[in-house]
Amino acid sequence: MWVVIDSSSAVCFVAVKLHSQNSLGEIYMIAVDPDYQSRGIGSALVEFALDWMKAAGMSVAMVETRGDPGHSPAHCTYEKLGFGLFLTARYFKKL
């Protein structure tokens, strides 16, 4: 996990998992303080994490997010950084 700090406050963080058995690096959590969004901080931190994954021997990187409009800024960031969308189906049943 890496954290960006400005004026003694955390403004962004990213958490990464390495799945060495299949050479997959996963960004499993990232957040940017709303007051610091749209400044490129999140993109820079994701690029840092991607470089770290590559140096650790990973050949593929993954990040998952929801498809709702509230996550549109994240979608734009991931696409700008070269991530491609992989469609999946997730089924649920109320018990």
Residue frames relative to the residue before (quaternion, step in Angstrom):
aa qw qx qy qz dx dy dz
M 1.0000 0.0000 0.0000 0.0000 0.00 0.00 0.00
W 0.0758 -0.7703 0.6322 0.0340 3.52 -1.09 0.83
V 0.1774 -0.7821 0.5952 0.0506 3.53 -1.12 0.81
V 0.2557 -0.7172 0.6272 0.1639 3.55 -1.13 0.79
I 0.0999 -0.8046 0.5851 0.0149 3.56 -0.78 1.08
D 0.0112 -0.7641 0.6448 -0.0146 3.54 -1.04 0.90
S 0.8421 -0.0353 -0.0213 0.5377 3.57 -0.77 1.06
S 0.7052 -0.5001 0.2399 0.4416 3.58 0.90 1.03
S 0.6551 0.4679 -0.3279 0.4945 3.60 1.21 0.31
A 0.4585 -0.6513 0.5283 0.2940 3.56 -1.09 0.76
V 0.1033 -0.8177 0.5654 0.0329 3.59 -0.76 1.03
C 0.7899 0.0347 -0.0107 0.6122 3.58 1.25 -0.31
F 0.0610 0.7825 -0.6197 -0.0042 3.55 -1.16 0.57
V 0.1234 -0.7537 0.6400 0.0844 3.52 -1.32 0.44
A 0.1335 -0.7671 0.6243 0.0625 3.55 -1.05 0.86
V 0.1192 -0.8151 0.5669 -0.0051 3.55 -0.86 1.05
K 0.1353 -0.7434 0.6484 0.0925 3.55 -1.20 0.70
L 0.2273 -0.7429 0.6101 0.1556 3.53 -1.13 0.68
H 0.1428 -0.7553 0.6365 0.0628 3.56 -0.90 1.01
S 0.1916 -0.8573 0.4695 0.0886 3.54 0.41 1.32
Q 0.6025 0.5962 -0.3642 0.3859 3.60 1.04 -0.72
N 0.7933 0.1828 -0.1298 0.5660 3.61 1.12 -0.49
S 0.4977 -0.7075 0.3911 0.3144 3.59 1.23 0.54
L 0.4487 0.6826 -0.4382 0.3751 3.55 1.08 0.84
G 0.1548 -0.7505 0.6366 0.0866 3.52 -0.93 0.97
E 0.1290 -0.8136 0.5661 0.0297 3.57 -0.85 0.99
I 0.2313 -0.6950 0.6623 0.1574 3.51 -0.98 0.95
Y 0.0719 -0.8542 0.5147 0.0171 3.56 -0.20 1.23
M 0.7938 0.0546 -0.0828 0.6000 3.56 1.23 -0.04
I 0.1341 0.7530 -0.6384 0.0868 3.54 -1.01 0.87
A 0.0539 0.7891 -0.6095 0.0536 3.54 -1.03 0.78
V 0.1120 -0.7574 0.6409 0.0552 3.52 -1.19 0.74
D 0.5128 -0.6304 0.4894 0.3163 3.55 -0.88 0.96
P 0.5532 -0.6457 0.4063 0.3345 3.63 -0.82 0.92
D 0.6436 0.5290 -0.3264 0.4466 3.61 1.06 -0.65
Y 0.7324 0.3993 -0.2144 0.5082 3.59 1.25 -0.35
Q 0.4512 0.6960 -0.4525 0.3275 3.58 1.25 0.08
S 0.8017 0.2839 -0.2477 0.4641 3.55 -1.32 0.51
R 0.5585 0.5778 -0.4052 0.4359 3.59 1.13 0.64
G 0.5634 -0.6247 0.3740 0.3904 3.59 1.29 -0.04
I 0.4273 0.7163 -0.4609 0.3031 3.59 1.26 0.01
G 0.6672 0.4964 -0.3027 0.4656 3.59 0.89 -0.92
S 0.6435 0.5209 -0.3197 0.4608 3.59 0.94 -0.86
A 0.6604 0.5055 -0.3105 0.4603 3.58 0.92 -0.89
L 0.6735 0.4898 -0.3033 0.4632 3.58 0.96 -0.81
V 0.6188 0.5155 -0.3425 0.4838 3.61 1.07 -0.70
E 0.6462 0.5090 -0.3267 0.4654 3.61 0.92 -0.82
F 0.6153 0.5304 -0.3379 0.4753 3.59 1.04 -0.73
A 0.6687 0.4982 -0.2941 0.4670 3.59 0.91 -0.94
L 0.6400 0.5218 -0.3260 0.4602 3.60 1.00 -0.79
D 0.6402 0.5119 -0.3208 0.4745 3.59 0.98 -0.82
W 0.6451 0.5179 -0.3124 0.4670 3.58 1.00 -0.83
M 0.6358 0.5236 -0.3257 0.4642 3.61 0.98 -0.85
K 0.6599 0.5109 -0.3060 0.4581 3.57 0.90 -0.95
A 0.6597 0.5019 -0.3020 0.4708 3.59 0.95 -0.86
A 0.6685 0.4868 -0.2863 0.4839 3.58 1.19 -0.57
G 0.6186 -0.5990 0.3217 0.3938 3.59 1.30 0.12
M 0.4586 0.6695 -0.4673 0.3509 3.59 1.20 0.20
S 0.2626 -0.7813 0.5475 0.1445 3.58 -1.07 0.72
V 0.7569 0.2225 -0.1409 0.5981 3.59 1.27 -0.27
A 0.1594 -0.7643 0.6171 0.0978 3.55 -1.12 0.74
M 0.1050 -0.7909 0.6024 0.0251 3.55 -1.08 0.80
V 0.0350 0.7411 -0.6704 -0.0060 3.52 -1.23 0.63
E 0.1753 -0.7919 0.5804 0.0731 3.57 -0.98 0.84
T 0.0609 0.7817 -0.6184 0.0529 3.54 -1.09 0.77
R 0.5818 -0.5713 0.4382 0.3783 3.54 -1.23 0.20
G 0.4947 -0.6899 0.4591 0.2618 3.53 -1.25 0.45
D 0.4633 0.6993 -0.4411 0.3191 3.59 1.25 0.05
P 0.6757 -0.5264 0.3370 0.3908 3.59 -1.22 0.49
G 0.5929 0.5925 -0.3657 0.4046 3.61 1.11 -0.54
H 0.7022 0.4303 -0.2577 0.5054 3.56 1.23 -0.43
S 0.3253 0.7820 -0.4791 0.2306 3.61 1.25 0.18
P 0.6410 0.5105 -0.3580 0.4476 3.64 0.88 -0.74
A 0.6382 0.5150 -0.3277 0.4692 3.60 1.02 -0.76
H 0.6215 0.5403 -0.3421 0.4526 3.59 0.97 -0.84
C 0.6611 0.5124 -0.3019 0.4575 3.57 0.90 -0.95
T 0.6443 0.5221 -0.3205 0.4577 3.58 0.96 -0.86
Y 0.6892 0.4830 -0.2952 0.4523 3.59 0.80 -0.98
E 0.6592 0.4974 -0.3120 0.4698 3.58 0.95 -0.82
K 0.6282 0.5379 -0.3264 0.4577 3.59 1.04 -0.80
L 0.7110 0.4428 -0.2456 0.4880 3.58 1.09 -0.72
G 0.6455 -0.5850 0.2984 0.3900 3.59 1.28 0.21
F 0.4354 0.6687 -0.4861 0.3563 3.60 1.20 0.23
G 0.2290 -0.7509 0.6030 0.1418 3.56 -1.12 0.71
L 0.4948 -0.6692 0.4773 0.2821 3.55 -1.11 0.75
F 0.1130 -0.7609 0.6379 0.0375 3.55 -0.93 0.99
L 0.2697 -0.7900 0.5315 0.1437 3.56 -0.40 1.23
T 0.0104 -0.7818 0.6228 -0.0280 3.52 -1.07 0.84
A 0.3103 -0.7207 0.5820 0.2135 3.56 -1.21 0.39
R 0.0609 -0.7762 0.6275 0.0116 3.55 -0.93 0.93
Y 0.1572 -0.8129 0.5591 0.0425 3.57 -0.60 1.17
F 0.0967 -0.7847 0.6116 0.0306 3.54 -1.07 0.81
K 0.0611 -0.7654 0.6390 0.0463 3.56 -1.22 0.54
K 0.3815 -0.7136 0.5414 0.2285 3.53 -0.83 1.01
L 0.2315 -0.7883 0.5598 0.1076 3.58 -0.87 0.94
